Amino acid sequence: MNYEIVIGLETHVELETKSKIFCSCGGHSEANEPNDCVCPACSGMPGMLPVMNKRVVELAVTAGLMLNCNINRYTTFDKKNYYYPDLPCAYQITQLNHPICTDGCVTLNTSKGKRDIRIKQIHMEEDAGKLVHGGKSSFVDFNRTSVPLIEIVTQPDFHSAEEVVLYLNKLKSMFRSGGISECEEGAMRCDVNISVRPEGSTEYGVRTEIKNMSSFEAIEKAIQYEAQRHIDAIEFETEELVQETRRFDDASGKTFAMRNKETEADYRYFPDANLMPIVIDDEWLEKIKSEMPEAVDEKAEDYKQAGISDKEIDMLISNNKISKLLDDTVALGCNAKDAATWILTDCAGVLRKDGKTLADLTITAEKLAAIIKMVASGDINRVAGKKVLIAVIEQDVDPVEFCKAQGLDRKVDTSAIEAIIAQKIAENPQAVADFKAGKEKAKQALFGACMKELKGAGDPAIIKEILDKKLENS
């Protein structure tokens, strides 16, 4: 019998704010030591009241608009009750009755065609702390407590690990591009609800939830393992399937039971009387819409029209900082395809030799545009441009002044090139003889000697052309 996998996701995304959701403490990424970004409010001290962070609402609305959701103008908070050491108040402030966004949709381009994934809701909530286990003791770090999250809940519309990973990658690109979250280092975590059923059936199977997964690779492996476990249980009665929460173990590639799956009633939700309802009026909503970035799909299409390859587009879309650098450079009058090559190939190459990545790139659009324009206009050649780029990245020099100081901005006339080529041919008679004997590498050696003497000045294509003519006549 063939089976269909049915998956729904609950994705928790940590928001890019300067402070926590209900107090002025910095986000946990600012913490240097355990419990050094904690105050009486986020540590649950008696008598302390939460104060809503307005920026959290704006980012949640932005996420909802990106995912084609309805924005609920009236939204409230609720208390979700459970006892755990990393939850100091013994309840989590979240949204149940009036979430901020509902009924959205995301379209995926899968190997089997387009798939629409329905978004049930997006709600705001606070994060819990972190338990650190060591030896015979466990410690609690409250730095993460009350860090603002949005939780994106889908309908059970996924039917493969491929679709899940495509969806999460799309969320990651959208949220990075929109300044909502960097989605790194635990800032994007996913609960996977999975069941299987006979192909063609409309009834749902027994559902299990795999908790707190942050690696896309691990999510893919967990789905594959869990789906097969369910099929084996149905086909061969290897075990009795029960609704439960499980964890995925990277080392073994297996999931293990943690506890029975809680229901909504177990959490005893009730409205949070300490937080007033939030009303989003027309003016506020229009302001948020006016600050929305260009949609990721539209931006990708713009890049494609500019001649940028699909692989390069994926790299740009997934990194908001680099995408913005490209857009700003193009806005200064540079060709988009050319600028993308300079960023993704040349800049990346300079950083790579020092063990860095494009995330460490600090060059400004103004300086990058100056280099690109000097090369495009013929003021300097590509080799000299690369030298300038290295100096700008490593020393933060002014590219125009650096060119002048190094003599790279001088256009070498043809007569000067011819003189140097004639000199190198005269100095290397053996190389000339080897070339005439059919050894192509000998010509490359002469070309390298000429380039070295010219110190990066002159167009390599012109130098090669003159060298070829000189060798033919020698």
Buried (B, 14 or more C-beta within 10 A) or exposed (E): EEBBBBBBBBBBBBBBBEBBBBBEBBBBBEBEEBBBBBBEBBBBEEEBEBEBBEBBBBBBBBBBBBBBBBBBBEBBBBBBBEEEEBBBBEBBBBBBEBBBBBBBBBEBEBEEEEBEBBBBBBBBBBBBBBEEEEEEEEEBBBBBBBBBBBBBBBBBBBBBBBBBBBBBBBBBBBBBBBBBBBBEEBBBBBBBBBBBBEEEEEEEBBBBBBBEBBEBEBBBBBBBBBBEBBBEBBEEEEEEBEBBBBBBEEEEEBBEEEEEBEEEEEBEBEBBEEBEEBEBEEEBBEEBEEEEBEBBBEBBEBBEEBEBBEEBBBBBBBBBEBBBBBBBBBEBEBBBBBBBBBBBEBBBEBBEEEEEEBEEBEBEBEBBBBBBBBBBEEBBBEBBBBBBBBBBBEEEBBBBEBBEEBEBBBEBEEEBBBEBBBEBBEEBEEBBEBBEEEEEEBBEBBBEBBBEBBBBBBBBEEBBEBBEEBBEEE
